[in-house]
Amino acid sequence: MVLSDLDRSLISECLNQTEGAWEEFIERYIHLITHVVNSSAKLRCTELSEQARDDVVAEVLLSFVDNDYAVLRRFQGNSSLGTYLVVVARRIATRKLSQVRRTTALPSDALPEAVEQTNDSLGLDDVDEVRSLLGQLPEGEATAIRMFHLEHRNYGEIGTQMGIPENSVGPLLSQARKRMRDMR
């Protein structure tokens, strides 16, 4: 889908700082951005309070206006504005959610609860079963699963710590999850 005339006009008005343009932009896209933040948090197994979600949404919106609307200036019109904003908002939300997770480290006595959350995402019911399955995985796969699901690390952090490229982390996690399902 190409850029609509309405979105082209809205971008132009925002860049020219026409009165009311930014408010119209927010009214038009706030639900989309909120949805992106919510789905990004869910995909990263991060539970957000309403306040935390609103903070991440605000960060996304602030990044759109930073450097004289640089995000909107970079938009080339090769897709719909909504599609472009989803991609940009997801990147910003993911970065912010990673910061939130790092500041809320998992205490060691919370391991059983974290394992239970991992159980839900892998379709498992028993903490002992998860521990047993992790023990049967190759070391690298078990480490990746622990770091992602229990320590809530992002792909970049996992790749750095394990000494593998970041774009290899996703396939490694998928392979480990499949192996865990097959072992059951």
C-alpha positions as CSV (number, residue, x, y, z in Angstrom):
1,M,0.0,0.0,0.0
2,V,1.4,3.4,-0.9
3,L,1.3,6.6,1.1
4,S,-2.2,8.1,1.2
5,D,-2.9,11.8,0.5
6,L,-4.1,12.2,4.1
7,D,-0.9,10.8,5.5
8,R,1.2,12.8,3.1
9,S,-0.6,16.0,4.2
10,L,-0.3,15.0,7.9
11,I,3.5,14.5,7.6
12,S,3.9,17.8,5.8
13,E,1.9,19.6,8.5
14,C,3.9,18.0,11.3
15,L,7.2,18.9,9.6
16,N,6.0,22.4,9.1
17,Q,4.8,22.4,12.7
18,T,1.3,23.5,11.7
19,E,-0.9,24.1,14.8
20,G,-2.8,21.0,15.7
21,A,-0.9,18.7,13.3
22,W,0.9,16.8,16.0
23,E,-2.3,16.3,18.0
24,E,-4.0,15.0,14.9
25,F,-1.0,12.6,14.3
26,I,-1.3,11.3,17.8
27,E,-5.1,10.9,17.6
28,R,-4.7,9.0,14.3
29,Y,-1.8,6.7,15.4
30,I,-1.9,6.4,19.2
31,H,-3.9,3.1,19.2
32,L,-1.5,1.6,16.7
33,I,1.6,2.5,18.7
34,T,0.0,1.3,21.9
35,H,-0.8,-2.0,20.2
36,V,2.8,-2.3,19.0
37,V,4.1,-1.7,22.6
38,N,1.7,-4.2,24.0
39,S,2.5,-6.9,21.5
40,S,6.3,-6.2,21.8
41,A,6.0,-6.6,25.6
42,K,4.0,-9.9,25.2
43,L,6.5,-11.3,22.7
44,R,9.4,-10.5,25.1
45,C,7.5,-12.1,28.0
46,T,7.5,-8.7,29.8
47,E,4.4,-7.8,31.8
48,L,3.8,-4.1,31.8
49,S,1.7,-2.1,34.2
50,E,-0.5,0.5,32.5
51,Q,1.9,3.2,33.7
52,A,4.9,1.4,32.3
53,R,3.1,0.9,29.0
54,D,2.2,4.5,28.8
55,D,5.9,5.4,29.5
56,V,7.0,3.3,26.6
57,V,4.4,4.8,24.3
58,A,5.5,8.2,25.4
59,E,9.2,7.3,24.6
60,V,8.1,6.1,21.1
61,L,6.2,9.4,20.5
62,L,9.1,11.5,21.8
63,S,11.5,9.7,19.5
64,F,9.2,10.7,16.5
65,V,9.7,14.4,17.3
66,D,13.3,14.2,18.3
67,N,15.8,16.0,16.1
68,D,13.0,18.1,14.4
69,Y,10.8,15.1,13.5
70,A,13.8,13.1,12.1
71,V,11.7,9.8,12.0
72,L,9.1,11.5,9.8
73,R,11.7,13.1,7.7
74,R,13.3,9.8,7.0
75,F,10.0,8.3,5.8
76,Q,10.3,7.8,2.0
77,G,6.8,6.8,1.2
78,N,7.6,3.3,-0.1
79,S,4.9,1.9,2.2
80,S,1.9,3.2,4.1
81,L,2.8,5.5,7.0
82,G,1.2,3.0,9.4
83,T,3.5,0.2,8.3
84,Y,6.5,2.5,8.7
85,L,5.5,3.6,12.1
86,V,4.9,0.0,13.2
87,V,8.5,-0.9,12.3
88,V,10.0,2.2,14.0
89,A,7.8,1.9,17.1
90,R,8.7,-1.8,17.5
91,R,12.4,-1.1,17.4
92,I,12.1,1.7,19.9
93,A,9.7,-0.3,22.2
94,T,12.0,-3.3,22.1
95,R,15.0,-1.2,23.1
96,K,13.0,0.5,25.9
97,L,11.7,-2.9,27.1
98,S,15.2,-4.3,27.2
99,Q,16.2,-1.4,29.5
100,V,13.1,-2.0,31.7
101,R,14.1,-5.7,32.0
102,R,17.7,-4.9,32.9
103,T,16.6,-2.6,35.7
104,T,14.3,-5.2,37.1
105,A,16.6,-8.2,37.5
106,L,15.2,-11.5,38.5
107,P,15.9,-12.4,42.1
108,S,17.3,-15.9,42.6
109,D,14.2,-16.9,44.7
110,A,12.0,-16.0,41.8
111,L,13.3,-18.9,39.6
112,P,10.4,-21.2,40.1
113,E,7.9,-18.4,39.1
114,A,10.0,-17.6,36.0
115,V,10.2,-21.2,35.1
116,E,6.4,-21.4,35.4
117,Q,6.1,-18.4,33.0
118,T,8.4,-20.2,30.6
119,N,6.3,-23.3,31.0
120,D,3.3,-21.4,29.7
121,S,5.2,-20.1,26.7
122,L,6.5,-23.6,25.9
123,G,3.3,-25.4,26.8
124,L,4.8,-27.1,29.8
125,D,3.1,-27.7,33.2
126,D,5.8,-28.6,35.7
127,V,8.9,-26.8,37.0
128,D,10.7,-30.1,37.4
129,E,9.9,-31.1,33.8
130,V,11.4,-27.8,32.6
131,R,14.5,-28.3,34.6
132,S,14.8,-31.9,33.4
133,L,14.4,-30.9,29.8
134,L,16.9,-28.1,30.1
135,G,19.4,-30.6,31.5
136,Q,18.9,-32.8,28.4
137,L,19.5,-30.0,25.9
138,P,22.9,-29.3,24.5
139,E,24.7,-26.7,26.6
140,G,24.4,-23.8,24.1
141,E,20.7,-24.4,23.6
142,A,20.0,-24.7,27.4
143,T,22.0,-21.5,28.0
144,A,20.1,-19.6,25.4
145,I,16.7,-20.8,26.7
146,R,17.7,-19.8,30.3
147,M,19.0,-16.4,29.2
148,F,16.0,-15.5,27.1
149,H,13.1,-17.0,29.1
150,L,14.4,-16.9,32.7
151,E,16.8,-13.9,32.7
152,H,14.8,-12.0,30.1
153,R,17.9,-11.1,28.0
154,N,17.5,-9.8,24.5
155,Y,19.1,-11.4,21.4
156,G,22.0,-8.9,21.4
157,E,22.9,-9.7,25.0
158,I,22.6,-13.5,24.4
159,G,24.7,-13.3,21.3
160,T,27.4,-11.3,22.9
161,Q,27.6,-13.5,26.0
162,M,27.5,-16.7,24.0
163,G,29.9,-15.4,21.3
164,I,27.5,-15.9,18.4
165,P,26.0,-13.5,15.9
166,E,22.8,-11.8,17.1
167,N,20.9,-13.1,14.1
168,S,21.8,-16.7,15.1
169,V,20.1,-16.4,18.5
170,G,16.5,-16.7,17.2
171,P,17.1,-19.9,15.2
172,L,19.0,-21.3,18.2
173,L,16.1,-20.6,20.5
174,S,13.6,-22.1,18.0
175,Q,15.7,-25.2,17.7
176,A,15.9,-25.6,21.5
177,R,12.2,-25.1,21.9
178,K,11.4,-27.7,19.2
179,R,13.8,-30.1,20.9
180,M,12.1,-29.5,24.3
181,R,8.7,-30.2,22.8
182,D,10.0,-33.3,21.0
183,M,11.5,-34.7,24.3
184,R,8.1,-34.6,26.1
